[in-house]
Every structure is written in structure tokens, then in C-alpha cells.
Amino acid sequence: MSLDPSLTGQDYCYLTATGRVSGAPHTIEIWFAAPEGEPADGRSRIYLLSGGRERADWVRNLRREPAVGVRVADREFEAHAHVLDGGAEAAEARRLLFEKYQPGYGSDLCSWRDTALPVAVDLARSATER
């Protein structure tokens, strides 16, 4: 099923990845977007963009351990994250995030859209409601 529309309108999600060195959980607040419609595999998916590309700690952490946690508003999900290495899905991720955030942002996000590293996060199931 697709992500609940009450969640897709939230400004941020919170991604928790396991530190590649410490093994401790690290949580970041980050912009996200969800594709429209029902996913073919029945799983909800969200997209993130890393302006720091591969240098970002959270990207390096999820490369080492792709099992992550995601919180959107009061819903927490177990999830699996992976970097999108180009193609149609990466372009779609860039488009969705740009269209969600550009209208309310004070400056041009075109460079961020075009150069940031797209990441897909599959939300396996809701773990809890806070």
C-alpha cells in the first residue's frame, strides 16, 4: 500500500541508521517525498536526497547497514534503504523532492535537485505509533 496521505504532507522524516564505526543509532531530520499511487510490490517507499552525496555520514552508514528506521509524524517504520544509481527511478526521486520543496523554499533548488544523491527507502511495516 502507498504511504498514508496524512504522512506524505509532512515536511520532514527522521531516518535512524546504525553508525558504521560506533554501532550506535544515529538519527537525522531530512526532507522526503513519496511516489503517488500503489506500489507494484505492495510496499511503501519514500525518497531522500543527499546534498553531501557519498560523503554524508548517513549515506555511508546505510551503505554499511541498509536496515534503518524511519519516523514520519507519529508513525515509526522498519525500513531498508539503498542508493539509486541513476535511471528513471532516480530521476523520479529528484522530481518528487524538487516539486514538494521548491515552492516554499526561499532560493533555487535546481542545483540540489540535479546533483544530490537519490536514496530509496522501502518501509517494510509500521513498527509503532507514537
Secondary structure, DSSP 8 states (H G I E B T S, - for coil): ----HHHHT-S-EEEEEE-TTT--EEEEEE--B--SS--TTS-EEEEEEETTGGGSHHHHHHHH--EEEEEETTEEEEEEEEE--SHHHHHHHHHHHHHHHGGG-SS--HHHHHHSEEEEEEEEEEEEE-
